[in-house]
């Protein structure tokens, strides 16, 4: 078997299986925190918000007149920035909770 195999060897003990399951759960929780959608969505909105805001600041009067006097790029960029910052603040204030310990891994037996 390879080192990366998720299945234990045939002679593995229950302790080895529990240890391997715990390691895989830890890796899964780390991946879930890294790829949290709030981080991706917030980052993209901030990035595009900066680009659109800069475009709005540098718009010509002809572009503003085309939008009936509203600097639409500026307002859209600011809105995107606010939304992106909201998502990133939400991620910071309410991070992904750590996984709960799996049932049956406690050393204590339940009291009946």
N, C-alpha and C positions, 0 to 999 in steps of 0.2 A: 504494500500500500504506500501511497505517497504521504508526505508530511502534511499536506493540505486537505487530506481526506476527512470529510465530516463524520464518517463512521469509525468507531473504535475497532481495534483488532479483535479477533475471536476470543482471545484469552483475557480481555480487559475486564477489570473489576467494575463494580457499580460506582465506586469512588472515582475511577478514571472517566467513566461516562459522565458523571455529574460535573466533574471538573471541566471536561470538554464542552458540555452544554453551557456552563457558566461563561466560559471564554467566548463562545459563539454569541451568546446573548449580549455580552459586553461590547463585542465588535459591532453587532447590529444596532445597539443603542447609540454608539458613537457615530455610525453612519447616518442614523436618523437625525442626530443633532446637526451634523455637517450639512446634510441635504434638506434641511428644513425649508419648506416652500416660502415661508415668510422672509427668509434671508435672500433667496433668489429673486422673488418678486420685488421686495424692497430695494435691493441693489439695482435691478434693472430700471425701476421707476426713477430712482435717483440719477442714474447714469443718463437715461433719456431725458429726464427733466432738466438736467444741466445743459444738454445739447439744445433742447428746444428753447430754453430760457435764453441762452446765448444767441440763438437765431432770432428770438423775439426782440432782444436788445438791439441787434444790428439790422433789423428789418428796415427797408426803405419806406418812404411815405406812400409809394405806389402800392406796396403790398398791404399796408394798413388801410388805404382807401379801398382796395379790392375787398376787404373784409368789413366794409361799411364803417370805417373809422375805429374799429376795435383791433388792438394789437393781440390777435388771437394766439400767436405763438408765445408771446410773453405770458399771457394768462394760463394757457395750457401747460407751459413749462413749470410755472409756479405751482399749479395744481398737482402736477406729477411729482414735483419735489416734495410737497406736503404729504402726498400719499405714500411715497417711498420712505420718508422719515417716519411716518406713522407705523409702517410695517416693521422697520428696523427697531423702533422704540418698543413696539409690542414684543418683538423677539427678545429684547434685552430685559424688559420688565417681567415677562412671563415665559421663561425658557422651557424647552421641552423637558418634562419631568424624567428623572432616571427610571429605568424599568423596575417594576416590583419584583422582589425575589420570587423565584419559581416555587410553587407548592411542592412540598415533599423534600426540600433541601434543608429544612430546619433540623437541628440535632435533637430537639426536644420532641417527644411524642405528645399528641393531643390528649387532653384530659377528658375522659368520658363521664 
